[in-house]
């Protein structure tokens, strides 16, 4: 079963992806339930990290509702540090 993903989530994910590319970072995988979004991929480089959570957790992260400590407390695979500033400034 796939999660119902709001247009707001898709827009926020696309915005984060553009900020990742603009910052010259490798992409980020957003994983929630059985769904995955890969944002910020450029130049065929594989994503460097994964952020996992519920759709609500990721929506809150993407919309700037978390501070850097709260973002670090989420489930990350790989180094979250390059992405924390981008998420806090959203």
Secondary structure, DSSP 4 states (H G I P E B T S, - for coil): ------HHHHHHHHHHHHHHHHTTPPPEEEEETTEEEEES--TTPPPSEEEE--HHHHHHHHTT-S-HHHHHTSEEES--HHHHHHHHT-
